[in-house]
Amino acid sequence: MLTLRTPKIYLSTFALLLSTLACRAVTSLVIPNTPTPPPTPTFMHPPPPTLTVTAAVEVQQEVFCPVVLSDIMSAAGTLAETGAADTERYLVTYTVTGEEISDPYYEPVPANFKEAQEDTATHQQVWDYFTALIPAEEREFVAEYSILTDGKDNILAAVMQTADNPTLWALEVDTADSSDYYNLTFTLIHEFGHLLTLNADQVPPSTNIFNNPDDDAIHQQEASLCPSYFPGEGCSEPNSYINTFHQRFWLGISDEWSLINQIEDEDLYYEQSEDFYLTYQDQFVSDYAATDPAEDIAESWSHFVFEPRPQGMTIADQKILFFYEYPELIALREEILGNLCTAFPQ
């Protein structure tokens, strides 16, 4: 974990890749299925036919509630130290069926957690916001929704494979930190970035690893046999977003990063990780992006969604421009921004 970000760790594989699905910490960010997708806002005008897709996006981004986007990104760039996190405790897990959450499974918890556990209105509100932002067809593999907590101002949200099926995923949220919708919005889009880049179509999961999550030998063997980027769940497809991203942006620094990621002493790991980020600062959109390639692509995705098209020439800028190479992601960005401007609380 990086001290400033206090990310949540989910991969149950050996230490090299433990931070792959880490969440954004709330105070560090200070930045976060409806039956049919929200209607297109009236202020979203279709581009003139003569515009290219990219040019159309550049024009349209000016009308996507610019104040909201500016505030989200202003908050995203604000760093703050977090306090010590409490032990992570699951409160309740819902089954996801389309747009609906149902069949809550309540964990045994002490009396002081009962109020948060039984606050179904807030649970539903956060779920409804997630489904309002993300188109239904992009989250069909989200099968569970969990409420957890580690106290105030630490974990906000995370994603992980479900316990029963490696092709299905769970969204996890700490509702103790979900009231700030600037935090919540950025974090949900970041976590969706993991779903976008790690789902079974992009990274076919390894059944062997899934069934033996603590067996380092199996993990190392499968990683060694993978000709493309290996994020932990399985071997990424050659043309997947994350493998293409890794091949382009990480080959020159991955050996150095791997050595750091193997450090077992926590204080030394944090020190070396900070030095790694400072050495390559112009290659990352944030310090948290330097955690590993999976966090890097999720952070870069978030900046792609919320920021105007960059005009600079840094590697960090190139990572944002990476997503403009995919027409389907340009279209998805437009849809998410349109949904955001409709759903963001006024």
C-alpha positions, -999 to 999 in steps of 0.1 A, spaced: 0 0 0 11 36 -7 9 57 24 -8 87 8 -34 66 -9 -40 38 17 -53 16 -11 -74 -14 -4 -59 -47 -15 -79 -75 -30 -58 -99 -51 -52 -130 -31 -20 -138 -49 16 -132 -38 30 -98 -29 41 -88 -64 6 -81 -75 -13 -75 -43 -21 -39 -51 -37 -45 -85 -73 -38 -75 -65 -12 -48 -91 15 -43 -86 52 -41 -84 66 -5 -110 92 2 -90 119 18 -61 114 -6 -85 119 -35 -107 145 -20 -118 143 -56 -154 89 -55 -289 -14 -135 -314 16 -141 -341 -1 -163 -328 20 -192 -299 43 -194 -306 79 -184 -320 100 -212 -296 122 -232 -295 157 -216 -310 184 -238 -277 203 -237 -259 175 -255 -259 186 -291 -248 161 -318 -217 171 -336 -219 184 -371 -215 156 -397 -182 170 -410 -165 166 -376 -143 136 -369 -151 115 -339 -122 130 -320 -131 166 -329 -167 160 -319 -156 149 -285 -134 180 -281 -164 202 -290 -189 182 -268 -168 182 -237 -174 219 -233 -211 213 -226 -208 184 -201 -216 203 -169 -181 219 -169 -183 231 -133 -189 196 -120 -160 182 -140 -137 209 -129 -146 204 -92 -141 166 -96 -107 170 -110 -97 198 -86 -105 175 -58 -87 146 -75 -55 165 -74 -56 173 -37 -35 151 -15 -39 147 22 -25 123 48 -50 98 60 -54 85 95 -48 50 106 -75 27 91 -96 4 112 -98 -32 104 -118 -37 72 -152 -52 81 -179 -64 57 -214 -54 67 -237 -67 40 -235 -81 5 -263 -79 -21 -269 -100 -51 -270 -80 -83 -296 -88 -110 -296 -63 -138 -304 -30 -122 -316 -45 -89 -298 -54 -57 -315 -80 -35 -311 -109 -11 -289 -91 14 -265 -113 34 -258 -96 67 -225 -103 84 -224 -106 122 -212 -73 135 -209 -55 168 -237 -32 179 -218 0 169 -219 -12 132 -256 -19 131 -267 15 120 -244 15 89 -253 -21 82 -290 -14 83 -288 19 63 -304 4 33 -314 38 19 -278 48 16 -268 15 2 -294 18 -25 -286 54 -32 -249 47 -40 -259 17 -61 -284 37 -81 -257 64 -87 -233 37 -100 -259 23 -123 -268 58 -135 -232 65 -144 -222 33 -161 -243 19 -190 -260 -14 -183 -241 -33 -210 -208 -23 -195 -215 -38 -161 -233 -71 -169 -206 -90 -151 -211 -71 -118 -229 -98 -98 -224 -86 -62 -225 -53 -43 -210 -51 -8 -210 -25 19 -178 -26 40 -161 -1 63 -127 6 78 -136 38 95 -138 73 82 -116 87 55 -98 56 42 -113 31 18 -141 44 -4 -146 18 -30 -130 -12 -47 -137 -41 -70 -128 -78 -69 -137 -111 -84 -166 -129 -67 -158 -158 -45 -177 -183 -67 -170 -173 -103 -138 -157 -116 -157 -141 -145 -180 -122 -122 -171 -92 -102 -182 -73 -70 -184 -36 -63 -176 -27 -27 -183 7 -11 -177 22 23 -208 43 28 -191 61 57 -172 80 30 -197 81 2 -215 114 10 -190 135 -9 -201 130 -45 -170 145 -59 -150 118 -42 -175 92 -50 -178 100 -87 -141 100 -93 -136 68 -74 -165 49 -90 -151 58 -125 -116 47 -113 -130 14 -101 -150 9 -133 -116 14 -151 -105 -18 -134 -137 -36 -146 -132 -22 -181 -96 -35 -183 -96 -67 -162 -129 -83 -171 -129 -118 -186 -130 -106 -222 -98 -86 -216 -81 -109 -191 -94 -145 -192 -92 -156 -156 -70 -185 -146 -91 -212 -129 -59 -226 -114 -51 -194 -97 -87 -187 -87 -89 -221 -70 -55 -218 -54 -52 -181 -45 -24 -185 -19 -2 -208 -39 27 -187 -50 42 -215 -71 11 -218 -92 9 -180 -96 46 -178 -107 42 -207 -131 13 -192 -149 29 -157 -149 60 -172 -165 40 -189 -193 21 -157 -201 35 -140 -233 16 -108 -225 10 -87 -194 -1 -108 -164 -21 -86 -139 -28 -115 -115 -61 -129 -125 -48 -145 -157 -29 -138 -189 -42 -107 -207 -53 -110 -243 -26 -97 -267 -48 -69 -280 -64 -61 -246 -64 -25 -233 -41 -34 -204 -15 -54 -224 -13 -27 -251 -10 0 -224 17 -21 -206 37 -27 -238 37 9 -247 43 26 -213 58 1 -188 85 -20 -205 113 5 -197 104 7 -160 88 -27 -151 120 -43 -139 127 -15 -115 91 -15 -103 91 -53 -98 121 -51 -75 104 -25 -54 72 -45 -53 90 -75 -38 102 -55 -8 86 -70 23 96 -43 48 67 -19 47 86 13 55 113 5 29 86 -3 4 68 30 9 102 48 7 112 31 -25 78 35 -41 78 72 -34 113 75 -50 100 55 -80 72 79 -85 94 110 -81 119 96 -106 92 91 -132 67 117 -122 61 130 -157 50 95 -167 20 93 -143 -12 113 -140 -10 109 -102 12 94 -76 -13 66 -71 -9 56 -108 26 46 -101 14 18 -78 13 -7 -107 1 -10 -143 -34 -18 -133 -37 13 -112 -20 33 -138 -45 25 -165 -74 30 -142 -61 64 -131 -54 74 -167 -89 62 -177 -104 85 -150 -84 115 -163 -95 106 -199 -131 107 -188 -131 139 -168 -104 161 -184 -102 179 -217 -80 162 -243 -44 170 -233 -22 191 -255 11 183 -238 38 158 -249 46 141 -215 42 103 -212 14 111 -187 -4 130 -215 2 101 -239 -15 77 -214 -46 98 -215 -44 101 -253 -41 63 -255 -79 60 -249 -87 83 -278 -73 56 -301 -104 35 -294 -137 47 -309 -157 26 -285 -141 43 -255 -146 77 -269 -183 68 -272 -184 54 -237 -168 85 -223 -195 107 -240 -222 84 -225 -207 85 -190 -204 123 -191 -239 127 -203 -251 104 -175 -230 122 -149 -245 156 -158 -280 141 -154 -274 121 -123 -250 143 -102 -268 156 -72 -277 193 -75 
